[in-house]
Amino acid sequence: GVSVTPMKIGLMLYLVNDRETNDKRPYQSIRELAQQAEADGFDSIWLADHLMYRRPGAPTTGIWECWTMLAALAEATHRVEIGSLVLCNSFRNPAILAKMATALDEVSDGRLILGVGAGWNEPEYQAFGLPFDHRASRFEEAMQILVPMLRDGHVDFTGQYYQARNCEDVPRGPRQQGPPLLFGTEGPRLIKLAARYADLWNTGYMGQPETMAGPLATIEAACREVGRDPATMGVTALIGLWFSDLQQEKPAFVDDKHLEGTPEELAAAMRGYAELGVQHIMFQYAPYTDEARRRLTEALRLYHGSQDHGSQG
């Protein structure tokens, strides 16, 4: 058959306080989970970027700052790719973010996947004094700084929201083009920006492989619209995985699409995603417990086993 790069499978690690108790997760336990995921054969680990979660009438839920933890996990691991799912554009100046990304790519020896998005969680913007308006316009300008900084090492840009005059990203990291850029974007305007700039486009939360039909058609159309060969766009999917026998209450990420099932059924779903040509999938699982992770790891083992036995044909 045709030689295809094997699909990668990643794990979302939580930085957010325990949902039940609001206790913090010690770095040591986050680090152990990252090292366990690497030992278990996952291809990547992913962290969300938030400053707080706050709902009316409820206490604030805490979360560790993403980039600091990402850099620490780069040093704590050796093989796995390390990604942000996704960085909120407004939290960091784009020229400085390019510098940060190049440094982390150096620390990790070229294992960073830089995931970015326009942001959505208004309470954290208000609390930290960040502008919530014109998020798409700000994102579009920011990419005109971030992309050339990462890929060429310099930019000269003046916009309405951001300026980077005769700015340089030196020294360069281990990859000439910089780390791959993943966009977690929704809506026609931001998907078109992904088609223009991104190496990878992520969609979530997904369930069975057939839930990818719509997103795949959408990104293909966006690529054609900007004159890009859709085959050059890596499509990735964040899958919401719920073991309802381990947690009766619906997780927050479960709306219309999520995955459930035995390790065998999950391995079959993984094969389905691979057959669609999806480049990378990552799992957010509920409950966030050892038993749930053990089942997902068993599914990964089964998936790898089936790959080794003639499915490459």
matplotlib code that plots the C-alpha trace (Angstrom):
import matplotlib.pyplot as plt

x = [0.0, 0.9, 3.4, 1.6, 3.1, 1.5, -1.1, 0.2, -1.8, -1.5, -2.7, -4.1, -2.6, -4.5, -3.1, -6.4, -7.2, -9.1, -12.7, -14.2, -12.0, -10.4, -7.0, -4.0, -2.2, 1.4, 3.9, 5.5, 2.3, 1.9, 5.5, 4.9, 1.9, 3.9, 6.7, 4.2, 2.5, 5.9, 6.8, 3.3, 3.9, 1.9, 3.4, 2.6, 1.4, -0.8, -1.5, -4.4, -3.7, -5.9, -5.3, -8.5, -11.9, -14.7, -18.5, -21.1, -21.8, -19.1, -15.6, -12.7, -11.0, -7.3, -4.9, -1.1, 0.3, 0.7, 4.1, 6.1, 4.7, 5.3, 9.0, 9.4, 7.9, 10.3, 13.1, 11.3, 10.7, 12.9, 10.8, 7.2, 6.1, 5.0, 2.1, -0.2, -3.9, -4.1, -2.3, -4.6, -3.2, -4.1, -2.1, 1.4, 2.8, 3.3, 6.9, 7.9, 5.9, 8.0, 11.1, 9.6, 8.7, 12.2, 13.7, 11.4, 12.1, 15.8, 15.2, 13.1, 15.4, 12.7, 9.7, 7.4, 4.1, 3.0, -0.8, -2.5, -6.1, -8.0, -9.3, -12.9, -13.0, -14.1, -13.7, -10.0, -9.6, -11.4, -9.5, -6.1, -6.8, -6.7, -8.7, -11.6, -12.7, -11.7, -10.2, -10.2, -8.6, -6.0, -5.2, -4.9, -2.4, -0.5, 0.1, 1.7, 4.3, 4.5, 4.7, 7.6, 9.5, 9.3, 9.9, 12.4, 13.7, 12.7, 9.7, 8.9, 5.2, 3.0, -0.6, -3.5, -3.0, 0.6, 3.9, 7.2, 9.6, 12.8, 12.4, 14.6, 14.3, 17.9, 19.5, 17.5, 16.3, 17.0, 14.5, 15.2, 11.5, 10.8, 8.2, 5.1, 2.1, -1.2, -4.4, -7.3, -9.7, -13.5, -15.6, -15.0, -12.6, -10.3, -10.4, -9.3, -6.4, -5.5, -5.5, -3.1, -0.7, -1.0, 0.8, -1.9, -5.5, -7.2, -10.8, -12.6, -14.4, -14.7, -16.3, -16.4, -14.4, -17.4, -17.8, -14.7, -16.6, -17.8, -14.5, -12.5, -14.7, -14.6, -10.8, -10.4, -12.7, -10.8, -7.5, -8.8, -10.2, -6.7, -5.0, -3.4, -3.2, -5.4, -2.9, -0.3, -2.6, -2.3, -5.7, -5.7, -8.6, -9.1, -11.3, -13.5, -13.4, -15.9, -15.9, -19.5, -19.2, -16.4, -18.1, -21.9, -21.9, -21.4, -18.0, -18.0, -16.6, -19.3, -22.0, -23.1, -19.9, -17.7, -16.2, -17.2, -16.3, -14.0, -10.3, -11.1, -13.7, -11.4, -8.6, -11.1, -11.9, -8.2, -7.9, -10.9, -9.2, -6.0, -7.9, -9.3, -5.8, -6.0, -2.4, -2.7, -5.4, -5.3, -7.5, -9.1, -10.5, -13.0, -12.8, -9.2, -8.1, -5.6, -8.2, -9.5, -5.9, -5.1, -8.0, -6.9, -3.4, -4.6, -6.5, -3.2, -1.4, -4.1, -3.9, -0.1, -0.5, -2.9, -0.6, 2.3, 0.3, -0.1, -2.4, 0.2, -0.3]
y = [0.0, 3.7, 4.7, 6.9, 8.5, 6.7, 8.7, 10.0, 9.7, 12.1, 12.7, 15.8, 16.5, 18.6, 21.7, 22.7, 22.1, 19.0, 19.6, 18.0, 19.5, 22.5, 21.2, 22.0, 19.4, 19.3, 19.6, 16.3, 14.5, 16.2, 15.3, 11.6, 11.5, 12.9, 10.4, 7.6, 8.6, 8.6, 5.2, 3.9, 4.7, 7.9, 10.2, 13.5, 15.4, 18.5, 21.3, 23.8, 27.5, 29.3, 31.7, 30.8, 29.4, 31.5, 31.0, 33.3, 32.3, 29.7, 29.9, 30.5, 27.3, 27.6, 26.4, 26.5, 28.7, 26.7, 27.8, 27.3, 23.8, 23.1, 24.1, 22.0, 18.9, 19.4, 18.8, 15.9, 13.9, 12.7, 11.4, 12.7, 15.8, 18.6, 20.8, 23.6, 23.0, 25.9, 29.0, 32.0, 34.7, 37.7, 36.4, 36.9, 39.4, 37.5, 38.5, 37.5, 34.2, 33.5, 33.9, 31.7, 29.0, 29.0, 28.6, 25.7, 24.0, 24.2, 22.9, 20.0, 19.3, 20.0, 18.4, 21.4, 21.7, 25.3, 25.4, 28.8, 30.1, 33.3, 32.6, 32.5, 32.5, 36.1, 36.1, 35.6, 38.5, 40.7, 39.6, 39.9, 43.2, 41.7, 43.0, 40.7, 42.7, 42.0, 38.6, 37.5, 40.7, 40.6, 36.9, 37.7, 40.5, 38.4, 35.6, 38.2, 38.5, 35.0, 33.1, 35.1, 35.2, 31.4, 30.6, 33.3, 34.6, 38.2, 40.5, 44.1, 44.7, 47.6, 46.9, 48.3, 46.0, 44.8, 46.2, 44.4, 46.8, 45.2, 42.4, 39.3, 35.8, 34.9, 32.5, 30.0, 26.8, 23.2, 23.4, 25.8, 26.5, 26.6, 24.4, 23.3, 25.7, 24.2, 26.3, 25.5, 27.8, 27.8, 29.9, 30.7, 33.6, 31.8, 28.6, 30.5, 31.9, 28.3, 27.4, 30.3, 29.9, 26.6, 23.3, 21.6, 22.4, 21.0, 20.4, 19.3, 17.8, 14.7, 11.3, 8.4, 8.8, 9.7, 12.9, 14.1, 14.2, 17.8, 19.3, 17.5, 19.0, 22.4, 22.6, 21.2, 23.9, 26.6, 25.3, 25.4, 28.9, 30.2, 28.2, 25.6, 21.9, 20.3, 17.4, 19.8, 20.5, 18.2, 17.7, 16.8, 16.0, 16.4, 13.5, 13.7, 10.3, 9.4, 6.2, 6.5, 3.4, 5.2, 8.6, 9.0, 12.8, 14.0, 15.7, 19.4, 18.6, 16.1, 17.8, 16.1, 14.4, 12.1, 8.6, 5.8, 2.1, -0.8, -0.7, -2.8, -0.4, 2.6, 0.9, 0.4, 4.1, 4.9, 2.8, 4.7, 8.1, 6.8, 5.5, 9.0, 10.4, 12.3, 13.1, 13.3, 12.7, 13.6, 12.4, 14.2, 11.6, 11.5, 10.7, 11.9, 8.8, 6.0, 3.5, 5.6, 6.2, 2.5, 1.6, 4.2, 2.9, -0.6, 0.7, 2.3, -1.0, -2.8, -0.2, -0.5, -4.3, -4.2, -1.8, -4.2, -7.1, -6.4, -3.4, -1.5, -4.1]
z = [0.0, 0.1, 2.7, 5.2, 8.3, 11.2, 13.1, 16.4, 19.7, 22.6, 26.1, 27.6, 31.1, 33.6, 35.1, 36.6, 40.2, 41.1, 40.1, 43.2, 46.0, 44.2, 45.5, 43.4, 41.4, 42.6, 39.8, 40.9, 40.1, 36.7, 36.0, 36.9, 34.6, 31.7, 32.3, 32.6, 29.3, 27.6, 29.0, 28.0, 24.3, 23.8, 21.2, 22.8, 25.9, 25.8, 28.2, 28.1, 28.6, 31.1, 33.9, 35.9, 35.6, 37.1, 36.9, 38.5, 42.1, 42.2, 43.7, 41.2, 40.0, 39.9, 37.1, 36.7, 34.0, 30.9, 29.5, 32.7, 33.0, 29.3, 29.7, 32.8, 31.1, 28.1, 30.6, 32.4, 29.2, 26.3, 23.4, 23.4, 21.5, 23.8, 22.8, 23.9, 23.3, 22.7, 23.8, 24.1, 21.7, 23.9, 26.9, 25.4, 23.0, 19.7, 19.1, 22.6, 22.2, 19.1, 21.3, 24.0, 21.5, 20.0, 23.4, 24.4, 21.1, 22.0, 25.5, 24.1, 21.2, 18.6, 20.3, 20.6, 18.8, 19.2, 19.4, 19.3, 19.3, 19.8, 23.3, 24.6, 28.4, 29.2, 33.0, 32.8, 30.4, 32.8, 35.9, 34.2, 32.4, 28.9, 25.9, 25.0, 21.9, 18.3, 19.1, 15.5, 14.3, 17.0, 16.2, 12.5, 13.3, 15.8, 13.2, 10.8, 13.5, 15.0, 11.7, 10.1, 13.4, 13.7, 10.1, 8.9, 12.2, 11.6, 11.0, 10.4, 11.1, 12.3, 12.8, 14.8, 17.8, 17.5, 16.4, 15.8, 14.1, 12.6, 15.1, 15.1, 16.7, 17.3, 18.1, 16.0, 17.5, 16.4, 13.4, 10.6, 10.1, 13.8, 15.5, 13.7, 14.3, 15.3, 15.1, 17.4, 15.6, 14.8, 12.5, 8.8, 9.3, 11.7, 9.8, 6.7, 8.7, 9.6, 5.9, 5.2, 8.1, 10.1, 9.7, 11.7, 12.3, 15.4, 16.0, 19.2, 20.9, 18.7, 19.2, 16.8, 13.6, 11.5, 13.6, 11.6, 8.2, 8.7, 9.9, 7.2, 4.5, 6.1, 6.3, 2.7, 1.4, 3.3, 1.9, -1.7, -1.1, -0.2, -3.0, -0.7, -1.4, 1.4, 1.5, 3.0, 6.0, 9.0, 10.6, 14.3, 16.7, 20.4, 21.5, 24.6, 26.2, 28.9, 31.0, 32.3, 34.5, 36.4, 36.6, 36.4, 36.1, 32.5, 32.1, 31.1, 27.7, 26.7, 24.6, 21.4, 20.6, 22.7, 22.7, 25.1, 25.1, 26.0, 25.1, 22.1, 20.9, 21.5, 19.5, 16.7, 16.8, 16.7, 13.6, 12.1, 12.6, 11.1, 8.0, 7.6, 7.3, 10.6, 11.6, 15.3, 17.9, 21.5, 24.4, 27.2, 29.5, 32.3, 35.0, 35.3, 37.2, 37.0, 36.0, 33.1, 31.9, 32.2, 29.9, 27.4, 27.5, 26.9, 23.8, 22.7, 23.1, 21.1, 18.4, 18.1, 18.1, 15.2, 13.3, 13.5, 12.0, 8.3, 8.4, 6.4, 3.6]

ax = plt.figure().add_subplot(projection="3d")
ax.plot(x, y, z, "-o")
ax.set_aspect("equal")
plt.show()
